[in-house]
Amino acid sequence: METDASPGPKGRPRPWLLVALAVVVAVAFMSWLPGKSAAPPSVPSNPRAKPRAKTVENVQPGDLEVRLNALNDPKPDAQEAERNPFRFYVKPPPPPPPPPPKVDPSTIQPPPVGPIGPPPPPPITLKYIGLLEVGNGEKVAAFSDCRSTMRGKEGDVIAGQYRLVHIGSESVVMEYVDGRGRTTIRQSGQECVGK
């Protein structure tokens, strides 16, 4: 029993091979032929303007003038130093800067040296929350360090290290117990209230 896959007689190609070859040749021939293609040609987004040909109306009389006598004019002389096509021009170096002015050493004064003392105390970190008025007209100021709340009258020591000097309606004056670092603290502790 013979099948389709059996080889044909020697020297003769198989029929399915001839059909495939014919299809390939036909497709190649069709793509080579000029004419309609599968995709339309693309149109440029901004086509170039066609150049206008000069017409007789556009020609000016000055365009037709030929100056043959200009060919007989003498040529300007070229200087040899400027006309060397084999050498690059090297720019001359800039002039040196002027020397600094001479200073008399006897007129130079050393910078003033101030007295070196102890560094200033660190700033007071308490926040002034507000003012309470007690029945007998006494003022009590409330302070916070955003962890705890403290109060005091003028002259009291707050937090063990600050003395309350003066209580105002919008600010207080405080200093360290030893009298250093007197500071005015404005009422700004509202962000610490309720923490």
Secondary structure, 3 states (H helix, E strand, C coil): CCCCCCCCCCCCCCHHHHHHHHHHHHHHHHHHCCCCCCCCCCCCCCCCCCCCCCCHHHCCHHHHCCCHHHHHCCCCCCCCCCCCCCCCCCCCCCCCCCCCCCCCHHHCCCCCCCCCCCCCCCCCCCEEEEEEECCCCCEEEEEECCCCEEEECCCCEECCCEEEEEECCCEEEEEECCCCCCEEEEECHHHHCCC
